[in-house]
Amino acid sequence: MTVVPPSSGEPRRPQGPRNPGDAWVVAESGEKYWGRFGAAGLLAVDPDRGILLQHRVSWSHFGGTWGLPGGALHEGEAAIVGAIREAQEEAGVPDGAVRARFTSVLDLGIWSYTTVVADVLAPFDPVISDPESVALEWVALDEVASRPLHPGFGAAWPALREQLDVHPVVVVDAANVVGSVPDGWWKDRAGAAARLRSRLEGLSIPADELGLAGDAWFPQISLVVEGRARAIDDGVAAPSPVLVVRAEGEGDDAIVDDVARWVSSGRPVLAVTSDRALRQRVERVGASRVRPSGWLLELLEGGRRERG
C-alpha cells in the first residue's frame, strides 16, 4: 500500500489546516480508500423520517452516488467520535442529537471503515456545510435501495437494514453486581448503585455476546435496585442509556418482571446476575442470554482501560 495526498482538484474543506489523516490509502491492486487512519460514517436513524443520506459531489470518490456523511479519522481518534465529528462538519448534525446504537466495521487490513448506527434523540434538519455534498436528505428505509448508492454503502446496506429494527436491552441485577466487589458498598448502598449506573452509561458489548450482527453494541440498560439502594439519586441527564427500576418489593421479582416487560415489547434481553435461581426465572420469561456479574465487571474494566 501507499499513502498519497488528495489532488488539487479535490477541494475538501479548504478552510483551516489539513489533518494528517486526509490522504488516500492505495492498495497494491490500485484501489484507493480515503483516510490514512481509516474512515467512519454516521448512519443516523430517525424513527419518522428514515436515515440521513448524502448526495456526493461529482469530483469526490464515486461522485454522484448516495452515501453516509463521514470521512477520514484523525490519528488516534475513536470511530464514534470521528463519525459524529464528520457528520457535524458535513451535515450540521447538532451536539447531542444522536446516540450510537451499534457499530459495523469493514476491515481490509490496510484500511478500515466503521459505520456508526445512531438513533436520533432530537430531530434536526441537515445543513450542507462543506463542498462535498450536493444534497442531504432523510430517506425512508424502503426507498434507500432505489437510490444510486456508493458501492461500499450499497454492499453493506442489506445487513445494516436487518439490524435497524433490533434494540437490545441489558437488565442488570444491581445488588448482585455491586455486592460482588468488597469495596465498602454496604456503607452506602445508594451511592454504590449510583456509581454503577455512571459506569454503565458508556457500556459497549461485543456483538457476539448479544448474538447479533455488527461489531459493538451500546444497548439500553435497565438497572434494577432494591432496598436502601432505591434511594439512588435522579441526577442523570435524560434521555439516559441507563434506566433505573426501583423494586417495590423483592428485587428478584422486579428483575423477572422487567425482563418479561422488555421481552413482550419484542426487544432481545440479556440479563446480568450470578444468582442461579434468578437465572432460571429470567430464562423462563424469555431472556435470550444470562451472564454473571463478573462478566459485566470485566467489560466495564476493559472499557475504563480503553478510555485511559
FIPAFI-128071 format. One record per residue (C-alpha): x, y, z. Coordinates in steps of 0.2 Angstrom, whole numbers, plus 2048, in hexadecimal, padded with zeros to 3 digits. Example, Ala and Ser with C-alpha at 12.3 -4.5 7.8 and 13.67 -1.06 7.14 Angstrom:
    u    v    w
  83E  7EA  827
  844  7FB  824
end
This chain:
    u    v    w
  800  800  800
  805  812  7FE
  7FE  822  805
  7FB  831  7FA
  7F4  842  7FD
  7E4  848  7F4
  7E6  851  7E4
  7E4  863  7E1
  7D3  860  7D9
  7CC  85A  7E9
  7C7  869  7F3
  7C4  85F  803
  7C0  86C  811
  7CC  879  80A
  7CA  884  81A
  7D6  880  828
  7E5  874  82A
  7E5  863  822
  7E5  854  82D
  7F3  847  82B
  7E5  83A  829
  7DE  843  819
  7E7  838  80C
  7E4  829  801
  7E9  818  805
  7ED  80F  7F5
  7EE  7FC  7F4
  7FA  7F2  7EA
  7EC  7EE  7DE
  7E8  800  7DB
  7D8  803  7E5
  7D9  812  7F0
  7D0  816  801
  7CF  827  809
  7D7  829  81A
  7E8  825  820
  7E2  81F  831
  7D2  817  82A
  7C1  820  828
  7B0  820  830
  79E  825  82B
  78E  829  835
  77E  81F  831
  772  82A  83A
  761  822  83D
  751  82C  83F
  742  822  844
  737  82D  839
  742  833  82B
  74D  824  827
  760  826  826
  76B  835  821
  774  833  810
  780  83E  807
  780  841  7F4
  793  842  7F0
  79A  84F  7E6
  7A0  84A  7D4
  7B3  84D  7D8
  7B3  842  7E7
  7B6  82F  7E7
  7A7  826  7DF
  7A0  838  7DC
  78D  839  7D9
  789  82A  7E4
  780  82A  7F5
  789  826  805
  78B  82A  817
  792  83A  81E
  7A4  835  823
  7B6  836  81F
  7C8  833  825
  7CC  830  837
  7D9  83A  840
  7E8  831  847
  7E3  828  857
  7D1  82E  855
  7C3  822  85B
  7B7  81D  84C
  7A8  823  855
  7B0  834  859
  7B6  835  847
  7A5  830  83F
  79C  83D  849
  7A9  84B  846
  7A8  848  833
  795  848  833
  796  858  83D
  7A2  860  830
  799  859  821
  787  859  826
  785  865  835
  780  857  841
  77D  860  852
  786  85B  862
  77C  84E  86B
  770  84B  85D
  775  838  85B
  77A  82A  866
  784  81B  85F
  77B  80A  85F
  788  7FF  856
  797  7FF  84B
  79B  7F5  83C
  7AD  7F4  836
  7B4  7F0  825
  7C6  7EB  828
  7D1  7E9  818
  7E1  7E8  821
  7E9  7F7  819
  7DA  801  81D
  7C9  801  827
  7B8  809  826
  7AD  80A  835
  79A  80D  833
  793  814  843
  780  811  844
  779  81E  84F
  767  822  855
  761  834  853
  75C  83B  864
  758  84C  85F
  751  84E  84D
  75B  85A  842
  75C  860  830
  76D  85D  828
  777  86C  821
  784  86B  813
  793  872  81B
  7A2  86D  810
  7A5  86B  7FD
  7A3  858  7FD
  790  857  7FD
  784  85B  7EF
  775  857  7FA
  771  850  80B
  760  846  80D
  757  83C  819
  752  82C  80F
  745  81F  814
  74D  80E  818
  743  806  80A
  749  813  7FD
  75C  812  801
  760  804  7F5
  758  80D  7E7
  765  81B  7E7
  776  819  7DE
  780  815  7EE
  792  816  7F1
  799  804  7ED
  79F  802  7FF
  78F  808  807
  785  7FE  7FA
  78E  7EE  7FF
  78C  7F1  811
  77A  7F7  811
  770  7E6  811
  779  7E0  821
  777  7F1  829
  765  7F2  825
  761  7E2  82D
  769  7E9  83E
  75F  7F9  83E
  750  7F1  846
  75A  7E9  854
  75B  7F2  864
  763  7E7  871
  761  7EA  884
  76D  7E5  892
  764  7E2  8A3
  770  7E4  8B1
  76E  7DC  8C3
  776  7EB  8CC
  777  7E3  8DD
  77F  7D4  8D6
  78C  7DE  8CC
  790  7EB  8D9
  791  7DD  8E7
  79E  7D3  8DD
  7AC  7E0  8E0
  7B0  7E3  8F3
  7B3  7F6  8F2
  7A9  7FB  900
  798  7FC  8F6
  78E  7F7  906
  792  808  90E
  789  811  900
  77F  806  8F5
  777  814  8EB
  787  81C  8E8
  78E  80C  8E2
  780  809  8D6
  782  81B  8D0
  794  817  8CC
  78F  808  8C3
  783  811  8B9
  790  81E  8B4
  79C  810  8AE
  78E  808  8A4
  78A  818  899
  799  814  88E
  796  801  88D
  79C  7F9  87D
  798  7E7  87A
  79F  7DC  86C
  792  7D7  860
  795  7C4  862
  792  7C6  874
  780  7CC  870
  77E  7BF  861
  77D  7CE  855
  785  7D4  845
  791  7E2  845
  7A0  7E5  850
  79C  7EF  860
  78B  7F3  867
  786  801  873
  775  7FA  87A
  768  801  885
  76C  7FD  897
  75F  7F9  8A4
  767  7FA  8B6
  75C  7F2  8C3
  75F  7F8  8D5
  757  7F2  8E5
  757  7F6  8F7
  762  805  8FD
  769  807  8EB
  757  80D  8E6
  75D  81E  8ED
  769  820  8DE
  768  832  8D8
  760  837  8C8
  76E  843  8C2
  770  83B  8B1
  76D  845  8A2
  75E  83E  897
  75D  836  88C
  76A  82A  894
  76F  819  88D
  76D  812  89F
  75B  811  8A6
  75A  80E  8B9
  74C  802  8BF
  748  803  8D1
  741  7F3  8D8
  732  7F5  8E2
  734  7E5  8EB
  740  7D6  8E8
  74E  7DB  8DC
  74E  7CA  8D3
  73B  7CC  8CF
  73E  7DD  8C8
  74C  7D7  8BD
  741  7C9  8B6
  733  7D5  8B3
  73F  7E1  8AA
  746  7D4  89F
  734  7CE  89A
  72F  7E0  896
  73D  7E3  88A
  73B  7D1  882
  728  7D5  87F
  72D  7E5  876
  738  7DA  86A
  748  7E0  870
  756  7D2  872
  75C  7D2  885
  76C  7CD  88D
  76B  7CC  8A0
  77A  7CE  8AC
  779  7C5  8BC
  784  7B7  8C4
  774  7B1  8CE
  771  79F  8C7
  75E  79F  8CC
  75C  7B0  8C5
  764  7AB  8B5
  758  79D  8B3
  749  7A9  8B6
  74F  7B6  8A9
  752  7A8  89C
  741  7A2  89E
  739  7B3  89A
  743  7B5  88B
  755  7BC  88E
  75F  7B6  87F
  76F  7B6  889
  775  7B7  89B
  786  7BC  8A1
  78E  7BD  8B2
  793  7CD  8BB
  7A6  7C9  8B8
  7A2  7CA  8A5
  79B  7DB  8A7
  7A9  7E2  8B2
  7B6  7DB  8A6
  7AE  7E5  898
  7AD  7F5  8A2
  7BF  7F3  8A7
  7C4  7F0  895
  7BB  800  890
  7C3  80A  89E
  7D4  805  898
  7D0  809  886
  7CB  81B  88B
  7DB  81D  895
end
